[in-house]
Amino acid sequence: MSSSSQSTFVSVQTRDALEDEDAFRSQPPQVRAEMRPVLWGCLLVWSLWGAPAQAAYAGIKARVTQRALDFGVQAGMEMIEQILKEKHIPDLKGSETLEFLKIDYVNYNFSNIKINAFSSPNASLAFVPGVGIRVLTNHGTTNVSLDWEVRAPLFHDVGGADLFLSGVYFTGVLIPTQNTFGQPALQLRDCSAQVSHAHVSFEGELSALYNTFAEPMEKPILKNLNTMLCPIITDQVEALNVNLSSLDVLTKIDNFTLLDCSLIGPPEITEHYLDLHLKGTFHPPADLADPPFSPEPFELPERLDSMLYVGISEYFFRSASFAHFAAGAFGITLSTKEISSHLIQNSQGIGAVLSQIAGLYLLPQPLMLRIMATEPPAVRLQPGNFTLDIPASVLLLTQLRNTSEVQPIVSMDFVASTSVGLAILGQRLICSLSLNRFRLIGPESNRSDIKVLRFENILSSILHFGVLPLANTKLQQGFPLPRPYNVSLANSDIEVLEGFILISTDLKYETSPKQQPGFHGWGELNQIGRDGTGQPAM
């Protein structure tokens, strides 16, 4: 639009607005009072419509590569065979004319159909950019056992039979999506399935006779079976969606926090990979509101060597820090005995440290140390470096003689800067803390006070040899990484990048007849599901 056109457009808008305002002012006061809420409502709707939408960024990203799809073919065929063996297949019924026997009609019923073996040597999965995953199986074979019953005007007989199917073909596109609660879901599109050949072998006293005219029976079997294949496959996808909808996207991690791993949008699908975007937000159990900060966008590196890449953003850890702080998790009180059990491993010895504290304040033991975070610990992720700065206060107490009453001695604020070590052991993410720096916070005039400096050194020793070992003992339990049925992580690696950590891993299929299909990892925890209102079921 030219500048002159823009000026004309603006002047027309201004003129119309002035005319509308004059018309509004010309109305009686009562009418103007009734119209004012309507005008404010229109203004609000306009402002919301005209305001730019705020993008929602993921706290966790997961990338599935073509190597994972190739692995899925291998593992999936075994799973599909197991599912098919347990699948109830409806009876095949019909009527045929046997012209070569001059029989007008034969009513047949194939029941108790069981798939005993399934093989598909030519199966593949491939990404369809912007759409989903194409599934293709070709030249498949299936061995089926069944019972049969035949009725004709002059005879009726029953027996058993083996059915061999070959040339099994299926193609379709699986479209990953999500439901209203952020749980994963699948849609099947462009389903095409066909069995090219069927061979029936009858069993029983008259099997030799029946096998002579088995070939005419194979045609109606193929006709009925090919009609049923896509509906059966569609039903299986719907059954899978029922299972997926039971996955808990809100998981209880510990007594202080819940983790929301719901999907926040459709997956991004390219020719080489599929990216999932998960919320990755921690909440205190009593408050499911989002933290007062938002995730920053981050991009996974263009790597395809591993089957699976998981990016865990700085926001994920910040929300964990905020939620634990809000729930009152960052506090600890240590007695002399508890400190001793950890400091005794230090060459200085517990006696020397506590004697220094007692000497500073001329107080008898036993002493107690209470440490509380004053703000959520600050998280920083930089290449090769994961740091956690903990602002806290320390309160030194002593127990009065012959009583259970405790008396505070001194209270000071401090900041402890720690490094976070990360490792993947088995199927768990393990963290550990080590102290980098420790300093008391107070007036600069106190920094030269010998008593303050000695106290700072003593507290640094207690943190290093007492508090952090206690924290690391709990952290060694690790965080279970989610994994599908009978699939474990292999060749895993973890690295810290700018703003997020990256987990690279392959997958390994484990056959175990005792296990049943399910979802392992977060399922091992005490999970909290959503009811129909979308709220956690406590």
C-alpha positions in Angstrom: 0.0 0.0 0.0 1.4 3.4 -1.0 1.9 6.2 1.6 -0.9 8.3 0.0 -3.2 5.3 0.2 -2.3 4.7 3.8 -2.9 8.3 4.6 -6.3 8.2 2.9 -7.1 4.9 4.8 -6.1 6.4 8.2 -8.1 9.6 7.5 -11.2 7.6 6.7 -10.7 5.5 9.8 -10.3 8.7 11.9 -13.3 10.3 10.3 -15.5 7.2 10.9 -14.2 7.1 14.5 -15.1 10.7 15.1 -18.5 10.2 13.6 -19.1 7.2 15.8 -18.0 9.1 18.8 -20.3 12.0 18.0 -23.1 9.5 17.5 -22.3 8.0 20.9 -22.2 11.3 22.6 -25.5 12.3 21.1 -27.2 9.4 22.8 -29.1 10.0 26.1 -27.1 9.3 29.3 -29.0 6.1 30.1 -28.3 4.7 26.6 -24.6 5.7 26.8 -24.3 3.9 30.2 -25.8 0.7 28.7 -23.6 0.9 25.6 -20.3 1.5 27.5 -19.8 -2.2 28.6 -20.4 -3.3 25.1 -17.8 -0.9 23.7 -15.3 -2.0 26.3 -16.0 -5.6 25.5 -15.4 -4.9 21.8 -12.2 -3.1 22.6 -11.0 -6.1 24.7 -11.8 -8.6 21.9 -10.0 -6.4 19.4 -6.9 -6.0 21.5 -6.7 -9.8 22.1 -7.2 -10.5 18.4 -4.6 -8.0 17.4 -2.0 -9.0 20.0 0.7 -11.4 18.8 0.4 -14.9 20.2 3.1 -15.9 22.7 4.9 -19.0 21.5 5.1 -21.9 23.9 8.6 -23.5 23.9 9.5 -27.0 25.1 11.3 -27.8 28.3 12.3 -31.2 26.8 12.8 -32.2 23.2 13.1 -35.8 21.9 14.4 -36.7 18.5 13.8 -40.1 16.8 16.1 -40.8 13.9 15.8 -43.2 11.0 18.1 -45.5 12.9 15.5 -45.8 15.6 12.9 -46.6 12.9 15.1 -49.3 11.5 15.5 -50.7 15.1 11.7 -50.4 15.4 11.2 -52.7 12.4 13.4 -55.4 14.0 11.9 -55.1 17.5 8.4 -54.3 16.2 8.1 -57.5 14.1 8.7 -59.6 17.3 6.1 -57.6 19.1 3.6 -57.8 16.3 4.0 -61.5 16.0 3.3 -61.8 19.8 0.2 -59.5 19.5 -1.1 -61.5 16.5 -0.7 -64.8 18.3 -2.9 -63.4 21.2 -5.3 -61.6 18.9 -8.9 -62.8 18.7 -9.9 -63.1 15.1 -13.6 -63.2 14.3 -15.1 -66.2 12.5 -15.2 -66.3 8.7 -18.6 -67.3 7.4 -20.0 -67.5 4.0 -21.7 -69.5 1.2 -20.2 -70.8 -2.0 -21.4 -72.7 -5.1 -19.2 -75.8 -5.9 -19.9 -76.1 -9.6 -17.5 -78.9 -10.2 -19.5 -81.0 -7.6 -22.8 -79.7 -8.9 -23.7 -78.4 -5.5 -25.8 -75.3 -5.5 -24.4 -73.9 -2.2 -22.2 -74.8 0.7 -22.4 -72.9 3.9 -19.0 -72.7 5.7 -17.8 -71.3 9.0 -14.1 -71.0 10.0 -13.8 -70.5 13.8 -11.2 -70.6 16.6 -8.8 -68.9 14.2 -5.3 -68.6 15.7 -2.1 -67.2 14.1 0.8 -69.4 15.0 3.6 -67.7 13.1 4.1 -64.5 11.2 7.0 -63.3 9.1 7.6 -60.2 7.1 11.1 -60.2 5.6 10.5 -56.9 3.7 9.3 -54.4 6.3 10.3 -50.8 6.5 9.4 -47.5 8.3 10.2 -44.2 6.7 9.4 -40.6 7.6 6.9 -38.6 5.5 8.0 -35.0 5.9 5.3 -32.9 7.6 2.9 -35.9 7.8 4.0 -39.0 9.7 5.6 -42.4 9.3 5.0 -44.7 6.4 4.7 -48.4 7.3 5.3 -51.0 4.6 5.4 -54.8 4.8 5.7 -57.0 1.7 6.1 -60.7 0.9 4.8 -61.6 4.4 3.7 -65.1 5.4 1.4 -66.4 8.1 0.6 -69.8 9.5 -3.0 -70.1 10.8 -4.8 -73.0 12.5 -8.6 -73.1 12.6 -11.7 -75.2 13.0 -14.2 -75.5 10.2 -17.8 -76.5 9.7 -19.5 -77.2 6.3 -23.2 -77.5 5.6 -24.7 -78.5 2.3 -28.1 -80.0 1.3 -26.9 -83.5 1.5 -24.1 -83.4 4.2 -22.7 -81.7 7.3 -19.2 -82.1 8.6 -16.7 -80.4 11.0 -12.9 -80.7 11.5 -9.7 -78.8 11.7 -7.4 -77.2 9.1 -4.2 -75.3 8.6 -4.1 -72.2 6.6 -0.9 -70.8 5.0 -1.1 -67.2 3.8 1.6 -65.7 1.6 2.1 -62.5 -0.3 0.9 -60.5 2.8 1.1 -56.8 1.9 0.3 -53.7 4.0 1.0 -50.0 3.7 -0.3 -47.0 5.6 0.8 -43.8 7.2 0.8 -43.4 11.0 0.3 -39.8 12.0 1.5 -39.0 15.5 -0.7 -36.4 17.3 -2.0 -35.6 20.8 -5.2 -35.4 22.7 -6.5 -32.5 24.8 -4.4 -33.6 27.8 -1.2 -33.7 25.9 -1.0 -37.5 25.8 0.3 -39.0 22.5 -2.1 -40.4 20.0 -1.9 -42.0 16.5 -4.0 -41.8 13.4 -3.9 -44.3 10.5 -4.3 -43.0 7.0 -4.1 -44.5 3.5 -4.5 -48.1 4.8 -4.0 -50.7 2.1 -3.7 -54.4 2.9 -4.0 -57.6 0.9 -3.1 -61.3 1.0 -2.2 -62.7 -2.4 -2.3 -66.5 -1.8 -4.0 -68.9 0.6 -3.5 -72.6 0.9 -5.8 -74.8 3.0 -4.9 -78.2 4.4 -7.7 -80.1 6.0 -7.3 -82.5 8.8 -9.5 -85.5 9.9 -10.8 -88.8 8.6 -12.0 -87.4 5.2 -9.1 -84.9 4.9 -7.9 -86.6 1.7 -11.3 -86.0 0.1 -11.6 -82.5 1.3 -8.1 -81.5 0.2 -9.0 -82.4 -3.4 -11.5 -79.5 -3.5 -9.7 -77.2 -1.1 -8.6 -74.8 -3.9 -12.1 -73.6 -4.6 -12.5 -72.8 -0.9 -9.3 -70.6 -0.9 -10.9 -67.9 -3.1 -13.7 -67.0 -0.6 -11.2 -67.1 2.3 -9.0 -64.5 0.5 -12.0 -62.4 -0.4 -13.3 -62.3 3.2 -9.9 -61.9 4.7 -8.9 -59.0 2.5 -12.1 -57.2 3.4 -11.3 -57.5 7.1 -7.6 -56.6 7.2 -7.8 -52.8 7.2 -10.7 -52.7 9.8 -8.7 -55.1 12.0 -5.6 -52.9 11.7 -7.6 -49.7 12.4 -9.1 -51.4 15.5 -5.5 -52.2 16.7 -4.5 -48.5 16.3 -7.5 -47.5 18.3 -6.7 -50.0 21.0 -3.2 -48.6 21.1 -4.6 -45.1 21.5 -6.6 -46.3 24.5 -3.3 -47.5 26.1 -1.6 -44.2 25.2 -4.4 -42.2 26.7 -3.7 -44.0 30.0 -0.1 -42.8 30.2 0.3 -40.3 33.0 1.8 -37.1 31.7 1.8 -35.7 35.3 4.2 -37.8 37.3 5.1 -37.7 41.0 8.9 -37.5 41.2 9.2 -37.2 45.0 7.3 -35.9 48.0 7.9 -32.4 46.9 7.3 -32.2 43.1 5.3 -33.4 40.1 6.6 -33.4 36.6 4.4 -32.4 33.6 5.7 -34.1 30.5 2.6 -33.5 28.3 3.1 -32.8 24.6 2.7 -29.1 23.8 2.3 -29.4 20.1 2.4 -31.6 17.1 5.7 -33.3 16.3 8.1 -31.8 13.7 8.7 -34.4 11.0 11.5 -34.1 8.4 12.9 -36.6 5.9 15.5 -37.8 8.5 13.9 -37.4 12.0 10.9 -36.8 14.2 11.0 -34.2 17.0 8.7 -34.3 20.0 8.1 -31.2 22.1 7.3 -31.8 25.8 6.4 -29.3 28.5 9.0 -30.5 31.0 7.8 -28.4 34.0 8.0 -29.3 37.7 5.2 -28.2 40.1 4.7 -28.4 43.8 1.9 -30.9 44.5 -0.3 -28.1 46.0 0.1 -25.7 43.1 0.0 -26.6 39.4 0.5 -23.1 38.1 3.5 -22.5 35.8 6.6 -20.9 37.4 7.1 -17.1 37.0 9.5 -17.6 34.0 9.2 -19.2 30.6 11.4 -21.6 28.7 13.8 -20.3 26.1 13.9 -21.8 22.6 16.7 -24.2 21.9 17.6 -26.4 18.9 18.9 -29.9 19.0 22.1 -30.3 16.9 21.8 -31.9 13.5 23.1 -35.3 14.5 21.8 -38.6 13.2 24.4 -41.1 14.5 22.3 -42.3 17.5 18.8 -43.7 17.5 17.5 -41.2 20.0 18.4 -37.7 21.2 16.9 -36.0 24.2 17.5 -32.4 25.0 16.7 -31.2 28.6 16.6 -27.5 28.8 17.8 -25.1 31.5 14.2 -24.3 32.1 13.5 -27.9 33.1 16.1 -27.7 35.9 15.1 -24.1 36.9 11.5 -25.2 37.3 12.7 -28.2 39.4 14.7 -25.8 41.6 11.7 -23.4 41.9 9.2 -26.2 42.7 11.4 -27.8 45.3 12.0 -24.4 46.9 8.3 -23.6 47.0 7.6 -26.9 48.5 10.1 -26.4 51.3 12.5 -29.1 50.2 15.7 -27.1 50.5 16.3 -27.3 54.3 18.3 -29.6 56.5 19.2 -29.8 60.2 22.2 -31.8 61.2 23.1 -32.9 64.7 26.7 -33.5 65.9 26.2 -37.2 65.3 25.0 -36.8 61.8 27.8 -34.5 60.9 30.3 -36.9 62.5 29.2 -39.8 60.3 30.3 -37.9 57.2 33.1 -35.6 58.5 34.9 -38.5 60.2 36.0 -39.6 56.7 37.9 -36.3 56.5 41.5 -36.3 57.7 40.8 -33.2 59.9 38.3 -35.2 62.0 35.0 -34.1 63.4 36.5 -33.3 66.7 38.8 -30.6 65.3 36.0 -28.9 63.3 33.4 -28.9 66.1 36.0 -27.8 68.6 36.8 -24.8 66.4 33.1 -23.9 66.3 32.8 -24.3 70.1 36.0 -22.3 70.6 34.7 -19.4 68.6 31.6 -19.0 70.8 32.9 -20.6 74.0 30.0 -23.0 74.0 29.8 -26.7 74.9 28.8 -29.4 72.5 26.5 -30.8 71.2 25.9 -28.4 68.4 23.3 -28.4 65.6 23.5 -26.9 62.2 20.4 -25.7 60.3 20.7 -24.8 56.6 17.9 -23.3 54.6 17.8 -22.0 51.0 16.7 -18.4 50.9 15.9 -18.4 47.2 15.6 -21.1 44.5 19.1 -22.3 43.5 20.2 -20.7 40.2 20.9 -23.0 37.3 23.4 -22.3 34.5 24.1 -24.6 31.6 27.1 -23.6 29.5 29.2 -25.9 27.2 30.8 -28.5 29.4 29.7 -26.8 32.6 26.6 -27.3 34.8 26.6 -25.1 37.8 24.2 -24.6 40.7 24.4 -21.5 42.9 22.7 -22.0 46.2 21.8 -18.8 48.3 21.1 -19.9 51.8 21.2 -19.1 55.5 22.9 -21.1 58.2 21.8 -21.2 61.8 24.1 -22.6 64.5 22.3 -23.9 67.5 23.3 -25.5 70.8 21.3 -27.7 73.1 21.0 -26.5 76.7 22.2 -28.7 79.4 19.7 -31.2 80.9 16.9 -30.0 78.5 15.6 -30.6 75.0 15.5 -26.9 74.3 17.9 -25.5 71.7 19.3 -22.0 71.6 20.5 -20.2 68.5 24.1 -19.0 68.5 24.6 -17.3 65.2 22.9 -16.9 61.9 24.5 -15.9 58.6 23.7 -15.9 54.9 26.0 -17.5 52.3 26.2 -18.5 48.7 27.5 -21.9 47.7 28.5 -22.5 44.1 28.5 -26.1 43.1 29.2 -28.1 40.0 26.8 -30.8 38.9 28.2 -34.0 37.5 25.9 -36.1 35.2 26.1 -39.7 34.2 23.8 -42.4 32.8 24.0 -45.7 34.7 21.7 -48.4 33.4 18.4 -46.8 32.8 18.8 -43.8 35.2 20.2 -40.3 35.0 22.6 -39.9 38.0 23.6 -36.5 39.4 26.3 -35.5 41.9 27.3 -32.2 43.5 30.7 -30.8 44.3 31.5 -27.6 46.0 33.3 -24.9 43.9 33.2 -21.8 46.1 31.6 -20.8 49.4 31.4 -17.3 50.8 29.4 -15.6 53.6 27.3 -12.6 52.8 27.5 -9.6 55.1 28.9 -6.1 55.4 32.3 -5.6 53.8 33.7 -4.5 57.2 33.1 -8.0 58.5 35.2 -9.6 55.7 38.4 -8.9 57.6 37.0 -10.1 61.0 39.1 -13.2 62.0 36.1 -14.8 63.6 34.0 -14.5 60.4 36.8 -15.8 58.3 37.3 -18.8 60.6 33.6 -19.5 60.7 33.4 -19.3 56.9 36.2 -21.9 56.6 34.5 -24.2 59.1 31.1 -24.0 57.3 32.8 -24.6 54.0 34.3 -27.8 55.4 30.9 -28.9 56.8 29.2 -28.3 53.4 32.0 -30.1 51.6 32.3 -33.1 53.8 28.9 -33.2 55.5 26.0 -31.7 53.6 26.9 -32.5 50.1 27.6 -36.2 50.8 24.1 -36.4 52.3 22.7 -34.8 49.2 24.7 -37.0 46.8 23.5 -40.1 48.7 20.0 -39.2 47.7 21.0 -38.1 44.2 22.6 -41.5 43.6 19.2 -43.0 43.4 19.0 -41.3 40.0 16.1 -40.3 37.8 14.5 -43.2 35.8 14.5 -42.5 32.1 11.3 -43.5 30.3 11.5 -46.4 27.9 9.0 -48.6 25.9 8.2 -52.2 26.6 11.3 -54.5 26.7 13.6 -51.7 25.4 16.7 -50.6 27.2 19.2 -47.8 26.6 22.6 -48.7 25.1 25.7 -46.7 24.2 24.4 -43.7 26.0 26.3 -40.4 26.3 25.5 -37.1 27.9 27.0 -33.6 27.4 26.2 -30.1 28.5 25.6 -27.6 25.8 24.5 -23.9 25.8 21.2 -23.8 27.6 20.5 -27.6 27.7 22.0 -31.0 28.2 21.9 -33.5 25.4 21.5 -37.3 25.9 22.4 -39.4 22.9 21.6 -43.1 23.1 20.8 -46.2 21.1 18.1 -48.7 22.0 18.3 -52.4 22.7 15.4 -54.9 22.5 15.3 -57.4 25.3 13.2 -60.6 25.0 11.6 -61.6 28.3 8.6 -64.0 28.3 7.7 -63.0 31.9 7.2 -59.3 31.0 4.0 -58.0 29.6 3.7 -55.0 27.2 3.7 -51.7 29.1 5.6 -48.5 29.6 8.6 -48.6 31.9 10.7 -45.9 33.5 8.3 -43.2 34.9 5.9 -46.1 35.4 8.1 -47.3 38.2 7.3 -44.2 40.1 4.2 -43.4 42.0 2.2 -41.8 39.2 -0.6 -39.3 39.3 -3.1 -39.5 36.5 -5.6 -36.9 35.2 -9.3 -37.3 35.5 -11.9 -36.0 33.1 -11.4 -32.4 34.4 -7.7 -32.5 33.5 -6.7 -32.2 37.2 -4.4 -34.6 39.0 -6.2 -37.5 40.7 -4.7 -37.3 44.2 
